[in-house]
Amino acid sequence: MFSAKELNLEETELREQVALLDEAARAECARLEQLERRRPGVYLALNLLFFVGAQHFYLRRWGRGALTLLAGLGALALLQWGDPWYGAGLLLAMGIIEIPQLLNYELIVHAFNNRRLRQTLRHVRHGCR
């Protein structure tokens, strides 16, 4: 996990690289970044429903989102039709795994946005339109 200082430094370096682009490339970079940018508040709200994995889908972590969704559905099925202790245990385990995500939501989204900005910059530099 990165610190806020490291993420801010990385973002500053990326923005300096964007500033060196010509005007058309900067505009394209800004347009693409706006499409890809994720908001920490949305991630936080989705994370509160951790057992459906929506926060992972929001950050395009498809595998982790699918695994979380399946585990959440399995836990709910156990609570309803199986052994409630196993269902509650599975939900508790999921909560323990997801709590760090909840507590570090700003850093997680900042790191995602930096990665997307880096990819957007690479895309614009290579003229892949």
Steps between C-alpha positions, in 0.01 A plus 500: 500500500623844412502800729313818414835677458622243244173515309502879493860500376415247228196704393709819486757328278227370270336843476838654415533249216151588378593872506786427257260369235377717217159664540302239306662213691436674833134544409470134401675394818262713711198357318611140547599558861158645577336186359721269707521694828340342808369687803594392854151573635338262255756230585434553871123472456536182296743358755238525772320220317822297491329164461384575143845607373374814325803702614728260314293521183513881529882484484491239223632221719268251331641180651499626856152647453365169368665305781361738761153482346506119495623484860233748608227303327636181653497656846142619456396156373661337804321744729166426335512127418818357646689535824460861621828478689693430181315779322573746780862382512540554128351850523729577794804377305398713203462800729845446647650484151309807379549726805847614384341592165240704683755677718736576210240586238657836408844348442356211299306730269794742470728212396239385246469850356879532474520168314227609261670838443827319422318274252320797346829688462660197332195467274513865393878499448484202269208645305276197564162654424 
